Amino acid sequence: MLIQKHLNVISLTSAALIISTLAIVRKFVYLQGPLIKGTPEISGMYLISTVCIIISLLLIYYPLLLTSHASITAFSNNNKRQHTSIGVAVALSVFLTCLLFFNQPWFNSISYEDKLIEWLSFFFLLSGAFILVFNFNKIRKIYSLIELYIPLLFFLVLYILIAMEEVSWFSRVFNIETPELFYANDQNEINLHNFFTDYSENLYYVGTHIYFVAIPLITCCLGLQNQTRLLRIFLAKPHLILIAMISSAYNYNMWNSLFIQLTFFSSIIALSFIYLKNTMSKEKIYILLFLGFILVTQTLYLCSGERYQRLHEITEFKEMFIAFTLFVYALDIHAEIKSLIDE
């Protein structure tokens, strides 16, 4: 046991050293920061970088694989809503990919600001916020559930903030002139995230990946998912891990970013990990198919640069799938609170 602990520490330390060294080399040797954008590169320094990222992630997941004895299932008691959520996400992704190849002009047009994809993101986030408001009102008079108030309020504010930032606080809709205070904004609009676009985007993408993929997987491996009422309600369920992974396959102009590749390959390795720790043959086939779906999706978008009107338009679709993940998460919170009240 002691030897295993030392191996785990060595494994995690090695991963941290590889990632840190990679960031330093890219910054000071190749004069390119970890958040670099542009046409995807798959040769030379970038290929070495990708290999190092994969090795570091394997070192991170290695201790979990050895120490976890728990089986990880993709669904809770064959929950139909969970199956439906994944089905909708996959169907939407397949539809958009078909658009890219068979109706490219429409694919390009719906990615612009104030078009379909941006409003879908807003709709998912606002719908999630309404669900959280409903649950907040439902428990506010139940003293025994008082510890749920603050996290519910936190997520409610977060959903509304992201939704309003998505549509620049309706400034374009109502033709509101941008105040002088926001002139430094990258898009000259009334929003906060475009003051530091690269940082805010990576924080949003990496943050949601950690919260909806990494943390739930770790807690499931350690058997902590139902240890407290807070974990039971607010910890993302395994099916949500799968949904969150779809957004990680929508990369093009940010592919060279260190953090974007970390999220994508983390999803692939995490999905492989779930496959290995699953004991249900039917689910294992399902997970294997989903793994192939993620790999094919990312490959198609990486190889379709000539089909984009703007290098960054793929990020609009990425953000829409993150918004859908947050919407499903709000539904999960509602289901758990309802179950808790009915007990």
MARMARKE-409930 format. One record per residue: residue in three letters; x, y, z of N, C-alpha, C, O in turn. Coordinates in steps of 0.2 Angstrom, whole numbers, padded with zeros to 4 digits, always signed. Layout:
BEGIN
ALAXYZXYZXYZXYZ/...
END
This chain:
BEGIN
MET+0004-0006+0000+0000+0000+0000+0004+0006+0000+0003+0011-0004/LEU+0010+0006+0004+0014+0012+0004+0018+0013-0002+0019+0019-0005/ILE+0020+0007-0005+0023+0008-0012+0018+0011-0017+0020+0015-0021/GLN+0012+0009-0017+0007+0011-0021+0006+0019-0021+0005+0022-0026/LYS+0006+0021-0014+0005+0028-0013+0011+0032-0016+0010+0038-0019/HIS+0017+0029-0015+0023+0033-0018+0023+0033-0026+0024+0038-0029/LEU+0020+0028-0029+0020+0027-0036+0014+0032-0038+0015+0035-0044/ASN+0009+0033-0035+0004+0038-0036+0007+0045-0036+0005+0049-0041/VAL+0010+0047-0031+0013+0053-0030+0018+0055-0036+0018+0060-0039/ILE+0022+0050-0038+0027+0050-0043+0024+0051-0050+0026+0055-0054/SER+0018+0048-0051+0014+0048-0057+0011+0055-0058+0012+0058-0063/LEU+0008+0058-0053+0005+0064-0053+0010+0070-0053+0009+0075-0057/THR+0016+0069-0050+0021+0074-0050+0024+0074-0057+0026+0080-0060/SER+0025+0068-0060+0028+0068-0067+0023+0071-0072+0026+0075-0076/ALA+0017+0070-0071+0012+0073-0076+0012+0081-0075+0012+0085-0080/ALA+0013+0084-0069+0013+0091-0068+0019+0094-0071+0019+0099-0074/LEU+0025+0090-0070+0031+0092-0073+0031+0093-0080+0034+0097-0083/ILE+0028+0088-0083+0028+0087-0091+0024+0093-0093+0026+0097-0098/ILE+0018+0094-0090+0014+0100-0093+0017+0107-0092+0017+0111-0096/SER+0020+0108-0086+0024+0114-0084+0029+0115-0089+0030+0121-0092/THR+0033+0110-0090+0039+0110-0095+0037+0112-0102+0040+0116-0105/LEU+0031+0109-0104+0029+0110-0110+0026+0117-0111+0028+0120-0116/ALA+0023+0120-0106+0021+0127-0106+0027+0132-0107+0027+0137-0110/ILE+0032+0130-0103+0038+0135-0103+0042+0135-0109+0044+0140-0112/VAL+0042+0129-0112+0046+0128-0118+0042+0132-0124+0045+0135-0128/ARG+0036+0131-0124+0032+0134-0129+0032+0142-0129+0032+0145-0134/LYS+0032+0144-0122+0032+0151-0121+0039+0154-0123+0040+0159-0126/PHE+0045+0151-0120+0051+0155-0121+0056+0152-0126+0060+0155-0128/VAL+0054+0146-0129+0058+0143-0134+0055+0145-0141+0058+0147-0146/TYR+0049+0143-0141+0045+0144-0148+0041+0151-0148+0038+0152-0153/LEU+0041+0154-0142+0038+0161-0142+0031+0161-0143+0028+0165-0146/GLN+0028+0155-0141+0020+0154-0142+0017+0152-0135+0019+0147-0132/GLY+0013+0156-0133+0010+0155-0126+0005+0149-0127+0004+0146-0132/PRO+0003+0146-0121-0001+0140-0121-0008+0141-0124-0012+0136-0125/LEU-0010+0148-0125-0017+0149-0128-0017+0151-0135-0022+0154-0137/ILE-0012+0149-0139-0011+0150-0146-0017+0148-0150-0020+0143-0149/LYS-0019+0153-0155-0025+0151-0159-0022+0151-0167-0016+0153-0168/GLY-0026+0148-0171-0024+0148-0178-0026+0141-0181-0029+0137-0178/THR-0023+0140-0187-0024+0134-0191-0021+0128-0187-0015+0129-0185/PRO-0024+0123-0186-0021+0117-0182-0015+0115-0185-0014+0114-0191/GLU-0010+0113-0181-0004+0111-0183-0003+0103-0180-0004+0102-0174/ILE-0001+0099-0184+0000+0092-0182+0007+0089-0183+0008+0083-0184/SER+0012+0094-0184+0019+0091-0185+0024+0095-0181+0022+0100-0178/GLY+0030+0092-0181+0035+0096-0177+0034+0097-0170+0032+0092-0167/MET+0035+0103-0168+0034+0104-0160+0027+0103-0158+0026+0101-0152/TYR+0022+0104-0162+0015+0103-0160+0014+0096-0159+0010+0094-0155/LEU+0016+0091-0163+0015+0084-0163+0019+0082-0156+0016+0077-0153/ILE+0025+0084-0155+0028+0082-0149+0024+0085-0143+0023+0081-0138/SER+0021+0091-0143+0017+0093-0138+0011+0089-0137+0009+0088-0131/THR+0008+0087-0142+0002+0082-0141+0004+0076-0138+0000+0073-0133/VAL+0009+0073-0140+0011+0067-0137+0013+0068-0129+0011+0063-0125/CYS+0016+0073-0128+0017+0075-0120+0011+0076-0116+0010+0073-0111/ILE+0006+0079-0120-0001+0080-0116-0004+0073-0115-0006+0072-0109/ILE-0004+0068-0120-0007+0062-0119-0003+0058-0113-0006+0055-0109/ILE+0004+0058-0113+0007+0055-0108+0006+0057-0101+0005+0054-0096/SER+0005+0064-0101+0004+0067-0094-0003+0065-0092-0004+0064-0086/LEU-0008+0065-0096-0015+0063-0094-0015+0056-0092-0019+0054-0087/LEU-0011+0051-0096-0011+0044-0094-0008+0044-0087-0010+0039-0083/LEU-0003+0048-0085+0000+0048-0078-0005+0050-0073-0005+0048-0067/ILE-0009+0055-0075-0014+0057-0070-0020+0052-0069-0022+0051-0063/TYR-0022+0048-0074-0027+0043-0073-0025+0037-0071-0029+0033-0068/TYR-0018+0036-0072-0015+0029-0069-0017+0027-0062-0019+0022-0061/PRO-0016+0032-0057-0017+0030-0050-0024+0029-0049-0026+0024-0045/LEU-0029+0032-0053-0036+0030-0052-0038+0023-0054-0042+0020-0051/LEU-0035+0021-0060-0036+0015-0063-0034+0009-0058-0037+0004-0057/LEU-0028+0010-0054-0025+0005-0050-0029+0005-0043-0030+0000-0040/THR-0031+0011-0041-0034+0011-0034-0041+0010-0034-0044+0009-0029/SER-0045+0012-0040-0052+0011-0040-0054+0004-0041-0052+0001-0045/HIS-0059+0002-0036-0062-0005-0037-0069-0004-0038-0073-0009-0039/ALA-0072+0002-0039-0079+0003-0040-0080+0002-0048-0076+0005-0052/SER-0086+0000-0049-0089-0001-0056-0092+0006-0058-0096+0009-0054/ILE-0091+0009-0064-0094+0015-0066-0099+0013-0071-0097+0011-0076/THR-0105+0015-0070-0110+0014-0075-0112+0021-0078-0112+0026-0075/ALA-0114+0021-0084-0115+0027-0088-0122+0030-0086-0124+0036-0087/PHE-0127+0026-0083-0134+0028-0082-0136+0026-0075-0133+0021-0072/SER-0140+0029-0072-0143+0028-0066-0150+0024-0066-0155+0026-0068/ASN-0149+0017-0065-0155+0013-0065-0159+0014-0072-0165+0014-0072/ASN-0155+0013-0077-0159+0014-0084-0163+0020-0085-0169+0019-0087/ASN-0161+0026-0082-0165+0032-0082-0167+0034-0089-0162+0035-0093/LYS-0173+0034-0091-0175+0036-0098-0173+0043-0099-0171+0045-0105/ARG-0174+0048-0095-0172+0055-0096-0164+0056-0097-0162+0060-0102/GLN-0160+0052-0094-0153+0052-0095-0152+0049-0102-0147+0052-0106/HIS-0155+0044-0104-0154+0041-0111-0156+0046-0116-0153+0047-0121/THR-0162+0050-0115-0164+0055-0120-0160+0060-0120-0159+0063-0126/SER-0157+0063-0115-0152+0068-0115-0146+0067-0119-0144+0071-0123/ILE-0143+0061-0118-0138+0059-0122-0140+0059-0130-0136+0061-0134/GLY-0145+0056-0131-0148+0055-0138-0149+0061-0141-0147+0062-0147/VAL-0152+0066-0138-0153+0073-0141-0146+0076-0142-0145+0079-0148/ALA-0141+0076-0138-0135+0079-0139-0131+0076-0145-0128+0079-0149/VAL-0131+0069-0145-0128+0066-0151-0132+0067-0157-0128+0068-0162/ALA-0138+0067-0157-0142+0068-0163-0141+0076-0166-0140+0077-0172/LEU-0140+0080-0161-0139+0087-0163-0132+0088-0166-0131+0092-0171/SER-0127+0084-0163-0120+0085-0166-0120+0082-0173-0117+0084-0177/VAL-0123+0076-0174-0123+0073-0180-0127+0077-0185-0124+0078-0191/PHE-0132+0080-0183-0136+0085-0188-0131+0091-0190-0131+0092-0196/LEU-0128+0094-0185-0123+0099-0187-0117+0097-0191-0115+0101-0196/THR-0115+0091-0190-0109+0089-0194-0112+0087-0201-0108+0089-0206/CYS-0118+0085-0202-0121+0084-0209-0122+0091-0212-0121+0091-0218/LEU-0124+0096-0208-0124+0102-0211-0118+0105-0214-0117+0108-0220/LEU-0112+0104-0210-0106+0106-0213-0104+0103-0219-0101+0107-0224/PHE-0106+0097-0221-0104+0093-0227-0109+0094-0232-0107+0093-0238/PHE-0115+0095-0231-0121+0095-0236-0124+0101-0237-0128+0102-0241/ASN-0123+0106-0232-0126+0112-0232-0122+0118-0229-0124+0121-0224/GLN-0116+0118-0232-0111+0122-0229-0113+0130-0227-0112+0132-0222/PRO-0116+0133-0232-0118+0140-0231-0123+0141-0225-0122+0146-0221/TRP-0127+0136-0224-0132+0137-0218-0128+0135-0212-0129+0139-0207/PHE-0123+0130-0212-0119+0129-0206-0115+0135-0204-0115+0137-0198/ASN-0112+0139-0209-0108+0145-0208-0113+0151-0205-0111+0154-0200/SER-0119+0151-0208-0123+0157-0206-0126+0156-0199-0127+0161-0196/ILE-0128+0150-0197-0131+0150-0190-0126+0151-0185-0128+0151-0179/SER-0119+0151-0186-0114+0152-0181-0113+0159-0180-0109+0161-0175/TYR-0116+0164-0184-0114+0171-0182-0118+0173-0176-0123+0170-0174/GLU-0116+0179-0174-0119+0182-0168-0126+0184-0169-0128+0186-0175/ASP-0131+0183-0164-0138+0184-0165-0141+0179-0170-0147+0180-0172/LYS-0138+0173-0171-0141+0168-0176-0143+0162-0171-0142+0162-0165/LEU-0145+0157-0175-0148+0151-0171-0143+0148-0166-0146+0147-0160/ILE-0137+0147-0167-0133+0144-0162-0132+0148-0155-0133+0145-0150/GLU-0131+0154-0156-0130+0159-0150-0137+0159-0146-0137+0159-0140/TRP-0143+0159-0150-0149+0159-0146-0151+0153-0143-0154+0152-0138/LEU-0148+0147-0146-0149+0141-0143-0145+0140-0137-0148+0138-0131/SER-0139+0143-0137-0135+0143-0130-0139+0147-0125-0139+0145-0119/PHE-0141+0153-0127-0145+0157-0122-0151+0154-0120-0153+0154-0114/PHE-0155+0150-0124-0161+0147-0122-0159+0141-0117-0163+0141-0112/PHE-0154+0137-0118-0152+0132-0114-0151+0135-0107-0153+0132-0102/LEU-0147+0140-0107-0144+0143-0101-0150+0146-0097-0151+0145-0091/LEU-0154+0150-0100-0160+0153-0097-0165+0148-0094-0168+0149-0089/SER-0166+0143-0098-0171+0137-0096-0168+0134-0090-0172+0132-0085/GLY-0161+0133-0090-0158+0130-0084-0159+0135-0078-0160+0132-0072/ALA-0158+0141-0079-0159+0146-0073-0166+0146-0071-0167+0146-0065/PHE-0171+0145-0075-0178+0145-0073-0179+0138-0069-0183+0139-0064/ILE-0176+0133-0071-0177+0127-0067-0174+0128-0060-0177+0125-0055/LEU-0168+0131-0059-0165+0132-0053-0169+0137-0049-0170+0136-0043/VAL-0172+0142-0052-0177+0147-0048-0183+0143-0045-0185+0144-0039/PHE-0185+0138-0049-0191+0134-0047-0189+0130-0041-0193+0130-0036/ASN-0183+0127-0041-0181+0123-0035-0179+0127-0029-0180+0125-0024/PHE-0176+0133-0030-0175+0138-0025-0181+0139-0021-0181+0139-0015/ASN-0186+0141-0025-0193+0143-0022-0196+0137-0018-0199+0138-0013/LYS-0194+0131-0021-0197+0125-0018-0194+0123-0011-0198+0120-0007/ILE-0188+0125-0010-0185+0122-0004-0184+0128+0001-0182+0127+0007/ARG-0185+0134-0001-0184+0140+0003-0187+0140+0010-0185+0143+0015/LYS-0193+0136+0011-0197+0136+0017-0195+0129+0021-0198+0128+0026/ILE-0191+0125+0018-0189+0119+0021-0182+0120+0025-0177+0120+0022/TYR-0183+0121+0031-0177+0122+0035-0172+0117+0035-0166+0118+0035/SER-0174+0111+0034-0169+0105+0034-0165+0105+0028-0160+0102+0028/LEU-0167+0109+0023-0163+0109+0017-0159+0116+0016-0157+0118+0010/ILE-0158+0119+0021-0155+0126+0021-0148+0126+0018-0146+0131+0015/GLU-0144+0120+0019-0137+0120+0016-0137+0120+0008-0132+0121+0005/LEU-0143+0119+0005-0144+0119-0002-0145+0126-0005-0144+0128-0011/TYR-0146+0131-0001-0148+0138-0003-0142+0141-0007-0143+0144-0012/ILE-0136+0141-0003-0130+0145-0006-0128+0142-0013-0127+0145-0018/PRO-0127+0135-0013-0125+0132-0020-0130+0133-0025-0128+0135-0031/LEU-0137+0133-0024-0142+0134-0029-0142+0142-0031-0142+0143-0037/LEU-0141+0146-0026-0140+0153-0028-0134+0155-0032-0134+0159-0037/PHE-0129+0151-0031-0123+0152-0034-0123+0150-0042-0122+0154-0046/PHE-0126+0144-0043-0127+0142-0049-0133+0146-0053-0132+0147-0059/LEU-0138+0148-0050-0143+0153-0053-0139+0159-0056-0141+0161-0061/VAL-0135+0162-0051-0132+0169-0054-0127+0167-0059-0127+0171-0064/LEU-0124+0161-0059-0119+0159-0064-0122+0158-0071-0120+0160-0076/TYR-0128+0155-0071-0132+0153-0077-0134+0160-0080-0134+0161-0086/ILE-0137+0164-0076-0139+0171-0079-0134+0175-0081-0134+0178-0087/LEU-0128+0175-0078-0122+0179-0080-0120+0176-0087-0118+0180-0092/ILE-0119+0170-0088-0116+0167-0094-0121+0168-0100-0119+0169-0105/ALA-0128+0167-0098-0133+0168-0103-0133+0175-0106-0133+0176-0112/MET-0133+0180-0101-0133+0187-0103-0126+0189-0107-0126+0193-0111/GLU-0121+0186-0105-0114+0187-0108-0114+0185-0115-0112+0187-0120/GLU-0118+0179-0116-0119+0176-0123-0122+0181-0128-0120+0181-0134/VAL-0127+0184-0126-0130+0189-0130-0128+0196-0129-0132+0201-0131/SER-0122+0197-0126-0120+0204-0124-0125+0208-0121-0126+0214-0123/TRP-0129+0206-0116-0134+0209-0112-0139+0213-0117-0141+0218-0115/PHE-0140+0210-0122-0145+0212-0127-0144+0219-0130-0148+0222-0133/SER-0137+0221-0130-0135+0227-0133-0136+0227-0140-0138+0232-0143/ARG-0135+0221-0144-0135+0221-0151-0143+0221-0153-0145+0224-0158/VAL-0147+0217-0149-0154+0217-0150-0157+0223-0150-0162+0225-0154/PHE-0156+0228-0145-0159+0234-0144-0155+0240-0147-0156+0246-0145/ASN-0149+0238-0151-0145+0243-0154-0143+0248-0148-0143+0254-0150/ILE-0141+0246-0143-0138+0250-0137-0131+0252-0139-0127+0248-0140/GLU-0129+0258-0139-0123+0261-0141-0118+0259-0135-0119+0259-0129/THR-0112+0256-0137-0107+0254-0132-0104+0260-0129-0101+0264-0132/PRO-0105+0260-0122-0102+0265-0118-0094+0265-0118-0091+0260-0120/GLU-0091+0271-0117-0084+0272-0117-0080+0267-0113-0075+0265-0115/LEU-0084+0265-0107-0080+0260-0103-0079+0254-0106-0074+0250-0104/PHE-0082+0252-0111-0082+0245-0115-0078+0246-0121-0078+0241-0125/TYR-0075+0252-0123-0071+0252-0129-0065+0248-0129-0063+0246-0135/ALA-0062+0246-0124-0057+0241-0124-0059+0234-0125-0054+0230-0126/ASN-0065+0233-0125-0068+0226-0127-0066+0224-0134-0066+0228-0138/ASP-0064+0218-0134-0061+0215-0141-0066+0216-0146-0065+0217-0152/GLN-0073+0215-0145-0078+0216-0150-0082+0222-0149-0087+0223-0153/ASN-0079+0227-0145-0083+0233-0144-0090+0233-0142-0094+0236-0145/GLU-0092+0228-0138-0098+0227-0136-0099+0227-0128-0094+0227-0124/ILE-0105+0227-0126-0106+0227-0119-0106+0220-0116-0111+0217-0115/ASN-0100+0218-0114-0100+0211-0111-0093+0211-0107-0089+0216-0108/LEU-0092+0207-0103-0086+0207-0099-0081+0202-0101-0075+0203-0101/HIS-0083+0196-0104-0078+0191-0106-0074+0193-0112-0068+0190-0113/ASN-0076+0198-0116-0071+0200-0122-0066+0205-0120-0062+0207-0124/PHE-0066+0207-0114-0060+0211-0111-0054+0206-0111-0048+0209-0112/PHE-0055+0200-0110-0049+0195-0109-0052+0189-0113-0052+0184-0110/THR-0053+0189-0119-0056+0184-0123-0053+0177-0122-0056+0172-0121/ASP-0046+0177-0124-0042+0171-0124-0043+0167-0117-0044+0161-0116/TYR-0042+0171-0112-0042+0169-0105-0049+0166-0103-0050+0161-0100/SER-0054+0171-0104-0061+0169-0102-0063+0163-0106-0067+0158-0103/GLU-0062+0162-0112-0064+0156-0116-0060+0150-0113-0064+0145-0112/ASN-0054+0150-0112-0051+0144-0110-0053+0142-0102-0054+0136-0101/LEU-0054+0147-0098-0057+0146-0092-0064+0143-0092-0065+0138-0088/TYR-0068+0145-0096-0075+0142-0097-0074+0135-0100-0078+0131-0097/TYR-0070+0134-0105-0070+0127-0108-0066+0122-0103-0069+0117-0102/VAL-0061+0124-0100-0057+0120-0095-0061+0119-0089-0062+0114-0086/GLY-0064+0124-0086-0068+0124-0080-0074+0119-0080-0075+0115-0076/THR-0078+0120-0086-0083+0115-0087-0081+0108-0088-0084+0103-0085/HIS-0075+0107-0091-0073+0100-0092-0071+0097-0085-0072+0092-0083/ILE-0067+0101-0081-0065+0099-0074-0072+0097-0070-0072+0092-0067/TYR-0077+0102-0070-0082+0101-0066-0087+0095-0068-0090+0092-0064/PHE-0088+0094-0075-0092+0089-0077-0089+0083-0079-0093+0078-0081/VAL-0082+0083-0080-0079+0076-0082-0074+0074-0077-0075+0068-0074/ALA-0069+0078-0075-0064+0076-0071-0066+0074-0063-0065+0069-0061/ILE-0070+0079-0060-0072+0079-0053-0077+0073-0052-0076+0069-0048/PRO-0082+0072-0057-0087+0067-0056-0083+0060-0056-0085+0055-0053/LEU-0079+0059-0061-0075+0053-0062-0071+0051-0056-0071+0045-0054/ILE-0068+0056-0054-0063+0055-0048-0068+0053-0042-0066+0048-0038/THR-0073+0056-0041-0077+0055-0035-0081+0048-0036-0082+0044-0031/CYS-0083+0046-0042-0085+0039-0043-0080+0034-0042-0082+0029-0039/CYS-0074+0035-0044-0069+0030-0042-0068+0029-0035-0066+0024-0033/LEU-0068+0035-0031-0067+0034-0024-0073+0033-0020-0073+0032-0014/GLY-0079+0032-0024-0085+0030-0020-0088+0035-0016-0091+0034-0011/LEU-0087+0042-0018-0089+0047-0014-0096+0051-0016-0098+0056-0013/GLN-0098+0048-0022-0104+0052-0025-0110+0053-0021-0114+0058-0022/ASN-0111+0049-0016-0117+0049-0012-0116+0050-0004-0120+0049+0000/GLN-0110+0052-0003-0107+0053+0004-0111+0058+0008-0113+0058+0014/THR-0113+0064+0005-0117+0069+0008-0122+0071+0003-0123+0069-0003/ARG-0127+0075+0006-0133+0077+0002-0131+0082-0003-0133+0082-0009/LEU-0126+0086-0002-0123+0091-0007-0120+0087-0013-0121+0089-0018/LEU-0116+0082-0011-0113+0078-0017-0118+0075-0021-0118+0074-0027/ARG-0123+0072-0017-0129+0068-0021-0132+0073-0026-0134+0071-0031/ILE-0133+0079-0024-0137+0084-0028-0133+0087-0033-0135+0088-0039/PHE-0127+0090-0031-0123+0094-0036-0118+0091-0039-0115+0094-0044/LEU-0116+0085-0038-0111+0081-0042-0114+0079-0048-0119+0076-0048/ALA-0110+0080-0054-0113+0078-0060-0113+0071-0061-0109+0067-0058/LYS-0119+0068-0063-0120+0061-0064-0116+0058-0070-0114+0062-0075/PRO-0114+0052-0070-0110+0049-0076-0113+0050-0083-0109+0051-0087/HIS-0119+0050-0084-0122+0052-0090-0120+0059-0093-0119+0060-0099/LEU-0119+0063-0088-0118+0070-0089-0110+0071-0091-0108+0075-0095/ILE-0106+0066-0089-0099+0066-0091-0099+0065-0099-0095+0068-0102/LEU-0103+0060-0101-0103+0059-0108-0106+0065-0112-0103+0067-0117/ILE-0111+0068-0110-0113+0074-0113-0108+0080-0114-0107+0083-0119/ALA-0105+0081-0108-0100+0086-0108-0094+0085-0112-0091+0089-0115/MET-0093+0078-0114-0087+0077-0118-0088+0079-0125-0083+0080-0129/ILE-0094+0080-0127-0096+0081-0134-0093+0088-0136-0090+0089-0141/SER-0093+0093-0131-0091+0100-0133-0083+0100-0134-0081+0104-0137/SER-0080+0095-0131-0073+0094-0131-0070+0092-0138-0064+0093-0140/ALA-0075+0090-0142-0073+0088-0149-0075+0093-0154-0074+0092-0160/TYR-0076+0099-0152-0078+0105-0157-0072+0110-0156-0073+0115-0153/ASN-0067+0108-0160-0061+0112-0160-0058+0113-0167-0058+0108-0171/TYR-0056+0119-0168-0052+0120-0174-0047+0125-0173-0041+0124-0173/ASN-0049+0132-0173-0044+0137-0172-0040+0137-0165-0035+0140-0165/MET-0043+0133-0160-0040+0133-0154-0036+0126-0152-0034+0125-0147/TRP-0036+0122-0158-0033+0116-0157-0026+0116-0154-0024+0112-0150/ASN-0022+0121-0156-0015+0122-0154-0014+0124-0147-0009+0123-0144/SER-0020+0126-0144-0020+0128-0137-0018+0122-0132-0021+0116-0133/LEU-0014+0123-0128-0012+0117-0123-0018+0115-0119-0019+0109-0118/PHE-0022+0120-0117-0028+0118-0112-0033+0114-0116-0037+0110-0114/ILE-0034+0116-0123-0039+0113-0127-0038+0106-0128-0042+0102-0128/GLN-0031+0105-0130-0029+0098-0131-0030+0094-0124-0031+0088-0125/LEU-0028+0097-0119-0029+0093-0112-0036+0091-0111-0037+0085-0109/THR-0041+0095-0113-0048+0094-0112-0050+0088-0117-0054+0084-0115/PHE-0048+0089-0123-0050+0084-0128-0047+0077-0126-0051+0072-0126/PHE-0041+0076-0125-0038+0070-0124-0040+0067-0117-0040+0061-0116/SER-0041+0072-0112-0044+0070-0106-0050+0066-0107-0052+0061-0103/SER-0055+0069-0111-0061+0066-0112-0060+0059-0115-0064+0054-0113/ILE-0055+0058-0120-0054+0052-0123-0052+0046-0118-0054+0041-0118/ILE-0047+0049-0114-0044+0044-0109-0049+0042-0103-0050+0037-0101/ALA-0053+0048-0101-0058+0046-0096-0064+0042-0099-0066+0037-0095/LEU-0065+0042-0105-0070+0038-0108-0068+0031-0109-0071+0026-0107/SER-0061+0030-0110-0058+0023-0110-0058+0020-0103-0059+0014-0102/PHE-0057+0025-0098-0057+0023-0091-0064+0020-0089-0064+0015-0086/ILE-0069+0024-0091-0076+0022-0089-0077+0015-0093-0080+0011-0090/TYR-0075+0014-0099-0076+0008-0102-0072+0002-0098-0075-0003-0097/LEU-0066+0003-0096-0063-0002-0092-0066-0004-0086-0066-0009-0083/LYS-0069+0001-0082-0072+0000-0076-0079-0001-0076-0082-0002-0071/ASN-0082-0002-0082-0089-0004-0083-0090-0011-0083-0086-0015-0087/THR-0094-0014-0080-0095-0022-0079-0101-0024-0083-0103-0030-0083/MET-0105-0019-0086-0111-0021-0090-0109-0021-0098-0107-0016-0101/SER-0110-0027-0101-0108-0028-0108-0112-0024-0112-0109-0021-0117/LYS-0118-0023-0111-0122-0018-0116-0119-0011-0115-0119-0008-0121/GLU-0118-0009-0109-0115-0002-0109-0108-0001-0111-0107+0004-0114/LYS-0104-0006-0111-0098-0006-0113-0098-0005-0121-0094-0001-0124/ILE-0102-0008-0124-0103-0007-0132-0105+0000-0133-0103+0003-0138/TYR-0110+0002-0129-0112+0009-0130-0107+0014-0129-0106+0019-0133/ILE-0103+0013-0124-0097+0018-0122-0092+0017-0128-0089+0023-0130/LEU-0091+0011-0130-0086+0011-0136-0088+0014-0142-0084+0018-0145/LEU-0095+0014-0144-0097+0018-0149-0097+0025-0148-0095+0029-0153/PHE-0098+0027-0142-0098+0034-0140-0091+0037-0141-0089+0043-0143/LEU-0086+0033-0139-0079+0035-0140-0077+0036-0147-0074+0041-0149/GLY-0079+0031-0151-0078+0032-0159-0082+0038-0161-0079+0042-0166/PHE-0088+0040-0159-0091+0046-0161-0087+0052-0159-0087+0057-0163/ILE-0084+0052-0153-0080+0058-0151-0074+0059-0156-0073+0064-0158/LEU-0071+0053-0157-0065+0054-0161-0066+0056-0168-0063+0060-0171/VAL-0072+0053-0171-0073+0055-0178-0076+0062-0179-0074+0065-0183/THR-0080+0064-0174-0082+0071-0174-0076+0076-0174-0076+0081-0178/GLN-0071+0075-0169-0066+0080-0169-0061+0079-0175-0059+0084-0178/THR-0060+0073-0178-0056+0072-0184-0060+0076-0190-0056+0079-0194/LEU-0066+0075-0190-0070+0079-0196-0069+0086-0196-0068+0090-0201/TYR-0070+0089-0190-0070+0096-0189-0062+0099-0190-0061+0105-0192/LEU-0058+0095-0188-0051+0097-0189-0049+0097-0196-0044+0101-0198/CYS-0052+0093-0200-0050+0092-0207-0054+0096-0212-0054+0095-0218/SER-0058+0100-0209-0063+0104-0213-0062+0112-0213-0067+0116-0214/GLY-0056+0114-0212-0054+0121-0212-0057+0125-0218-0059+0131-0217/GLU-0056+0122-0224-0058+0126-0229-0066+0127-0230-0068+0131-0234/ARG-0070+0124-0225-0077+0124-0225-0079+0130-0221-0085+0132-0221/TYR-0075+0133-0217-0077+0138-0212-0076+0145-0215-0071+0146-0219/GLN-0081+0149-0214-0080+0156-0216-0076+0160-0211-0072+0165-0213/ARG-0076+0158-0205-0072+0161-0200-0068+0156-0196-0071+0151-0194/LEU-0062+0157-0194-0058+0152-0191-0061+0150-0184-0061+0144-0182/HIS-0064+0155-0181-0067+0154-0174-0074+0152-0174-0077+0151-0168/GLU-0077+0151-0179-0085+0149-0179-0086+0143-0176-0092+0142-0173/ILE-0082+0138-0176-0083+0132-0172-0084+0132-0165-0087+0128-0162/THR-0081+0138-0162-0082+0139-0155-0089+0140-0153-0091+0139-0147/GLU-0093+0143-0157-0100+0145-0156-0104+0138-0155-0108+0138-0150/PHE-0102+0133-0158-0105+0126-0158-0103+0123-0151-0107+0120-0148/LYS-0096+0124-0150-0094+0121-0143-0097+0124-0137-0099+0121-0133/GLU-0098+0131-0138-0102+0134-0132-0109+0132-0131-0112+0132-0126/MET-0112+0131-0137-0119+0128-0137-0120+0122-0134-0124+0121-0130/PHE-0115+0117-0135-0115+0111-0131-0113+0111-0124-0116+0107-0120/ILE-0109+0116-0122-0108+0117-0115-0114+0120-0112-0116+0118-0106/ALA-0118+0124-0115-0124+0127-0113-0129+0121-0112-0133+0121-0107/PHE-0130+0116-0117-0134+0111-0116-0132+0106-0110-0137+0104-0107/THR-0126+0106-0109-0123+0102-0103-0126+0105-0097-0128+0102-0092/LEU-0125+0112-0096-0128+0115-0090-0135+0115-0090-0138+0114-0084/PHE-0139+0114-0095-0146+0114-0095-0148+0107-0092-0152+0106-0088/VAL-0145+0101-0094-0146+0095-0092-0144+0094-0085-0147+0091-0081/TYR-0139+0098-0083-0136+0098-0076-0142+0101-0071-0143+0098-0066/ALA-0145+0106-0074-0151+0109-0070-0156+0104-0069-0160+0104-0064/LEU-0158+0100-0074-0163+0095-0074-0161+0090-0069-0165+0087-0065/ASP-0155+0088-0068-0152+0083-0064-0153+0085-0056-0155+0082-0052/ILE-0152+0092-0055-0152+0095-0049-0160+0095-0047-0161+0093-0041/HIS-0164+0096-0051-0171+0096-0050-0174+0089-0048-0177+0088-0043/ALA-0171+0084-0052-0173+0077-0050-0171+0075-0044-0175+0072-0040/GLU-0165+0077-0042-0162+0075-0035-0166+0078-0029-0167+0075-0024/ILE-0167+0085-0030-0171+0088-0025-0178+0086-0024-0180+0085-0018/LYS-0181+0084-0030-0188+0081-0029-0188+0075-0026-0192+0073-0022/SER-0183+0070-0027-0182+0064-0024-0181+0065-0017-0183+0061-0013/LEU-0177+0070-0015-0175+0071-0008-0181+0073-0004-0182+0071+0002/ILE-0185+0078-0007-0191+0080-0004-0196+0074-0003-0200+0074+0002/ASP-0197+0070-0008-0202+0064-0008-0200+0059-0003-0204+0055-0001/GLU-0193+0059+0000-0191+0054+0004-0194+0054+0011-0193+0050+0015/
END
